[in-house]
Amino acid sequence: MRDLDARTFAALYGGAHGSLAVPMIALTLLGGGWAALALLPMVAWPGRPAVRAFGRALAAAIAVQALLVFGTKVAVGRVRPWIAMGLPAPIGAPHDGSFPSGHAAGAFCVAAFLAVAMPDRFPQSPWRARSWAAFGVAIATMIALSRVYLGAHFPTDVLGGAMLGSVVGMAGGRFYRGLTTSAQHGAIGGSSR
């Protein structure tokens, strides 16, 4: 398995000076933890409880996956490919464990959350909900590939991160849908009195 992982890495690796370096660096920056700060306005959105619930459920899912990634990295302790193979350091020169990829986990957490939660956000427009989900998966896939291209992770690192993030994102999306279903039932029950 490690041989296949190393060969796949070698086929995808381009490094910080490869022909796709600029878009790959942009994708890596997009997939970094700082992008989660964009949720802050949603978490405290005035007068829109549905937006706040969406933002809080997504933020909770992101926090849970980040803690799981941290714990798994410490437990596994896999060496980064750029260190193991003597390659130039990627942007940020990460030195923590390589497995699983936090970028892939975070990106797929958001994508899976959107896939599960968006039908409730757009109940009258299933194509719109599916479009958001497809967009999320496409961006998450490109972020994961950017980590291999730049030399920060082996392919199995991003695969593991994608799986971990997807599971947590789906659970977060289901939690959000449960909140909206409970709120709808509460509103219906409250309006009949």
Contacts in CASP RR format, 6 or more apart in sequence:
PFRMAT RR
TARGET T0000
AUTHOR 0000-0000-0000
METHOD contacts of the structure
MODEL  1
MRDLDARTFAALYGGAHGSLAVPMIALTLLGGGWAALALLPMVAWPGRPA
VRAFGRALAAAIAVQALLVFGTKVAVGRVRPWIAMGLPAPIGAPHDGSFP
SGHAAGAFCVAAFLAVAMPDRFPQSPWRARSWAAFGVAIATMIALSRVYL
GAHFPTDVLGGAMLGSVVGMAGGRFYRGLTTSAQHGAIGGSSR
1 156 0 8 1.000
5 154 0 8 1.000
5 155 0 8 1.000
5 156 0 8 1.000
6 85 0 8 1.000
6 154 0 8 1.000
8 148 0 8 1.000
8 154 0 8 1.000
8 155 0 8 1.000
9 81 0 8 1.000
9 85 0 8 1.000
9 148 0 8 1.000
9 151 0 8 1.000
9 154 0 8 1.000
9 155 0 8 1.000
12 145 0 8 1.000
12 148 0 8 1.000
12 149 0 8 1.000
12 155 0 8 1.000
13 81 0 8 1.000
13 87 0 8 1.000
13 148 0 8 1.000
13 149 0 8 1.000
13 151 0 8 1.000
14 20 0 8 1.000
14 21 0 8 1.000
14 24 0 8 1.000
14 149 0 8 1.000
14 150 0 8 1.000
14 151 0 8 1.000
15 21 0 8 1.000
15 24 0 8 1.000
15 87 0 8 1.000
15 88 0 8 1.000
15 90 0 8 1.000
15 149 0 8 1.000
15 150 0 8 1.000
15 151 0 8 1.000
16 25 0 8 1.000
16 88 0 8 1.000
16 90 0 8 1.000
16 91 0 8 1.000
16 150 0 8 1.000
17 88 0 8 1.000
20 149 0 8 1.000
21 150 0 8 1.000
23 146 0 8 1.000
24 145 0 8 1.000
24 146 0 8 1.000
24 149 0 8 1.000
24 150 0 8 1.000
25 91 0 8 1.000
25 146 0 8 1.000
25 150 0 8 1.000
27 139 0 8 1.000
27 142 0 8 1.000
27 143 0 8 1.000
27 145 0 8 1.000
27 146 0 8 1.000
28 90 0 8 1.000
28 91 0 8 1.000
28 103 0 8 1.000
28 143 0 8 1.000
28 146 0 8 1.000
28 147 0 8 1.000
28 150 0 8 1.000
28 152 0 8 1.000
29 91 0 8 1.000
30 139 0 8 1.000
30 143 0 8 1.000
31 103 0 8 1.000
31 106 0 8 1.000
31 107 0 8 1.000
31 143 0 8 1.000
32 103 0 8 1.000
33 66 0 8 1.000
33 106 0 8 1.000
36 59 0 8 1.000
36 62 0 8 1.000
39 55 0 8 1.000
39 58 0 8 1.000
39 59 0 8 1.000
39 62 0 8 1.000
42 51 0 8 1.000
42 52 0 8 1.000
42 54 0 8 1.000
42 55 0 8 1.000
42 56 0 8 1.000
42 58 0 8 1.000
43 52 0 8 1.000
43 55 0 8 1.000
43 56 0 8 1.000
43 59 0 8 1.000
44 52 0 8 1.000
45 51 0 8 1.000
45 52 0 8 1.000
49 183 0 8 1.000
50 180 0 8 1.000
50 183 0 8 1.000
53 176 0 8 1.000
53 179 0 8 1.000
53 180 0 8 1.000
53 183 0 8 1.000
54 117 0 8 1.000
54 121 0 8 1.000
54 176 0 8 1.000
57 113 0 8 1.000
57 117 0 8 1.000
57 172 0 8 1.000
57 173 0 8 1.000
57 175 0 8 1.000
57 176 0 8 1.000
57 179 0 8 1.000
58 110 0 8 1.000
58 113 0 8 1.000
58 117 0 8 1.000
58 172 0 8 1.000
58 173 0 8 1.000
58 176 0 8 1.000
60 172 0 8 1.000
60 175 0 8 1.000
61 109 0 8 1.000
61 113 0 8 1.000
61 168 0 8 1.000
61 169 0 8 1.000
61 171 0 8 1.000
61 172 0 8 1.000
61 173 0 8 1.000
61 175 0 8 1.000
62 106 0 8 1.000
62 109 0 8 1.000
62 110 0 8 1.000
64 168 0 8 1.000
65 105 0 8 1.000
65 106 0 8 1.000
65 109 0 8 1.000
65 164 0 8 1.000
65 165 0 8 1.000
65 168 0 8 1.000
65 169 0 8 1.000
66 102 0 8 1.000
66 105 0 8 1.000
66 106 0 8 1.000
68 105 0 8 1.000
68 164 0 8 1.000
68 168 0 8 1.000
69 100 0 8 1.000
69 102 0 8 1.000
69 105 0 8 1.000
69 106 0 8 1.000
69 161 0 8 1.000
69 164 0 8 1.000
72 99 0 8 1.000
72 100 0 8 1.000
72 164 0 8 1.000
73 96 0 8 1.000
73 97 0 8 1.000
73 98 0 8 1.000
73 99 0 8 1.000
73 100 0 8 1.000
74 97 0 8 1.000
76 97 0 8 1.000
76 99 0 8 1.000
77 97 0 8 1.000
77 98 0 8 1.000
77 99 0 8 1.000
78 97 0 8 1.000
78 98 0 8 1.000
78 99 0 8 1.000
78 154 0 8 1.000
78 157 0 8 1.000
79 97 0 8 1.000
79 98 0 8 1.000
80 94 0 8 1.000
80 95 0 8 1.000
80 97 0 8 1.000
80 98 0 8 1.000
80 151 0 8 1.000
80 152 0 8 1.000
80 153 0 8 1.000
81 87 0 8 1.000
81 98 0 8 1.000
81 151 0 8 1.000
81 152 0 8 1.000
81 153 0 8 1.000
81 154 0 8 1.000
82 88 0 8 1.000
82 89 0 8 1.000
82 90 0 8 1.000
82 151 0 8 1.000
82 152 0 8 1.000
83 95 0 8 1.000
87 151 0 8 1.000
90 150 0 8 1.000
90 151 0 8 1.000
90 152 0 8 1.000
91 150 0 8 1.000
91 152 0 8 1.000
94 152 0 8 1.000
98 152 0 8 1.000
98 153 0 8 1.000
98 154 0 8 1.000
98 157 0 8 1.000
99 153 0 8 1.000
99 154 0 8 1.000
99 156 0 8 1.000
99 157 0 8 1.000
99 160 0 8 1.000
100 157 0 8 1.000
100 158 0 8 1.000
100 160 0 8 1.000
100 161 0 8 1.000
100 163 0 8 1.000
100 164 0 8 1.000
101 144 0 8 1.000
101 147 0 8 1.000
101 152 0 8 1.000
101 153 0 8 1.000
101 157 0 8 1.000
101 158 0 8 1.000
101 160 0 8 1.000
101 161 0 8 1.000
101 162 0 8 1.000
102 161 0 8 1.000
103 143 0 8 1.000
103 144 0 8 1.000
103 146 0 8 1.000
103 147 0 8 1.000
103 152 0 8 1.000
103 153 0 8 1.000
103 158 0 8 1.000
104 140 0 8 1.000
104 143 0 8 1.000
104 144 0 8 1.000
104 147 0 8 1.000
104 153 0 8 1.000
104 157 0 8 1.000
104 158 0 8 1.000
104 159 0 8 1.000
104 160 0 8 1.000
104 161 0 8 1.000
104 162 0 8 1.000
104 165 0 8 1.000
105 160 0 8 1.000
105 161 0 8 1.000
105 162 0 8 1.000
105 164 0 8 1.000
105 165 0 8 1.000
105 168 0 8 1.000
106 140 0 8 1.000
106 161 0 8 1.000
106 165 0 8 1.000
107 136 0 8 1.000
107 139 0 8 1.000
107 140 0 8 1.000
107 143 0 8 1.000
107 144 0 8 1.000
107 162 0 8 1.000
108 137 0 8 1.000
108 140 0 8 1.000
108 144 0 8 1.000
108 161 0 8 1.000
108 162 0 8 1.000
108 163 0 8 1.000
108 164 0 8 1.000
108 165 0 8 1.000
108 166 0 8 1.000
108 169 0 8 1.000
109 165 0 8 1.000
109 166 0 8 1.000
109 168 0 8 1.000
109 169 0 8 1.000
110 136 0 8 1.000
110 140 0 8 1.000
110 169 0 8 1.000
111 133 0 8 1.000
111 136 0 8 1.000
111 137 0 8 1.000
111 139 0 8 1.000
111 140 0 8 1.000
111 166 0 8 1.000
112 165 0 8 1.000
112 166 0 8 1.000
112 167 0 8 1.000
112 168 0 8 1.000
112 169 0 8 1.000
112 170 0 8 1.000
112 173 0 8 1.000
113 169 0 8 1.000
113 170 0 8 1.000
113 172 0 8 1.000
113 173 0 8 1.000
113 176 0 8 1.000
114 132 0 8 1.000
114 133 0 8 1.000
114 135 0 8 1.000
114 136 0 8 1.000
115 133 0 8 1.000
115 136 0 8 1.000
115 137 0 8 1.000
115 170 0 8 1.000
116 169 0 8 1.000
116 170 0 8 1.000
116 172 0 8 1.000
116 173 0 8 1.000
116 174 0 8 1.000
116 176 0 8 1.000
116 177 0 8 1.000
117 172 0 8 1.000
117 173 0 8 1.000
117 176 0 8 1.000
117 177 0 8 1.000
118 128 0 8 1.000
118 129 0 8 1.000
118 130 0 8 1.000
118 132 0 8 1.000
118 133 0 8 1.000
119 126 0 8 1.000
119 129 0 8 1.000
119 177 0 8 1.000
120 176 0 8 1.000
120 177 0 8 1.000
120 180 0 8 1.000
120 181 0 8 1.000
121 129 0 8 1.000
122 128 0 8 1.000
122 129 0 8 1.000
122 132 0 8 1.000
140 162 0 8 1.000
144 158 0 8 1.000
144 161 0 8 1.000
144 162 0 8 1.000
145 158 0 8 1.000
147 153 0 8 1.000
147 157 0 8 1.000
147 158 0 8 1.000
148 154 0 8 1.000
148 155 0 8 1.000
148 157 0 8 1.000
148 158 0 8 1.000
END
